């Protein structure tokens, strides 16, 4: 069974960088049949897909159109994990952030969620 | 990009059947997935496409699709089914993934 364990700070100052990590157990970040996603949830936006990284003979990323100028998702094969970096955050980025495994068209495993508050 | 529309709230009497719907253009091309979320918890994958349930999900949960509408049906709703339910699907326009706004299910 796949388990995802998130880590990272719960408070980020405006204009700074939000950084979260998702450690994978029970699967490999280099899997040819899975993709590794970041999704956030807020009362105003509901569930919002941010982006993903996946390996299919080479590494690829997809990012939400609204996030492309600010987001980076990177795999770390040595630690079997992946990360999210979101630069230049504003209070609008306050949300619960989830990592999730995508397999067969669905998000079949989720991290526990991290509430990230953007505030000075 | 496309959107998926869900009714904000639905209620069902204990033991009765309830259908939760999800509408959007992307559903004409792609199956929907459904997730259950209880307060303070991460979403849980419930079902995909034509009744593809992960292990541990009761068979009272079923799915169907027609045209631009996908449905999640709970046959014999239990008290523990009270939760928010979200649909999602792949998409061709804009982002590759789209989520519905969620339906709050109350079991009376």
Boltz contact constraints between the chains, C-beta under 6 A:
constraints:
  - contact:
      token1: [A, 46]
      token2: [B, 101]
      max_distance: 6.0
  - contact:
      token1: [A, 46]
      token2: [B, 102]
      max_distance: 6.0
  - contact:
      token1: [A, 47]
      token2: [B, 86]
      max_distance: 6.0
  - contact:
      token1: [A, 47]
      token2: [B, 99]
      max_distance: 6.0
  - contact:
      token1: [A, 49]
      token2: [B, 97]
      max_distance: 6.0
  - contact:
      token1: [A, 62]
      token2: [B, 96]
      max_distance: 6.0
  - contact:
      token1: [A, 64]
      token2: [B, 95]
      max_distance: 6.0
  - contact:
      token1: [A, 65]
      token2: [B, 94]
      max_distance: 6.0
  - contact:
      token1: [A, 65]
      token2: [B, 95]
      max_distance: 6.0
  - contact:
      token1: [A, 98]
      token2: [B, 42]
      max_distance: 6.0
  - contact:
      token1: [A, 106]
      token2: [B, 33]
      max_distance: 6.0
  - contact:
      token1: [A, 106]
      token2: [B, 45]
      max_distance: 6.0
  - contact:
      token1: [A, 106]
      token2: [B, 48]
      max_distance: 6.0
  - contact:
      token1: [A, 108]
      token2: [B, 45]
      max_distance: 6.0
  - contact:
      token1: [A, 110]
      token2: [B, 42]
      max_distance: 6.0
  - contact:
      token1: [A, 110]
      token2: [B, 43]
      max_distance: 6.0
  - contact:
      token1: [A, 112]
      token2: [B, 42]
      max_distance: 6.0
  - contact:
      token1: [A, 113]
      token2: [B, 42]
      max_distance: 6.0
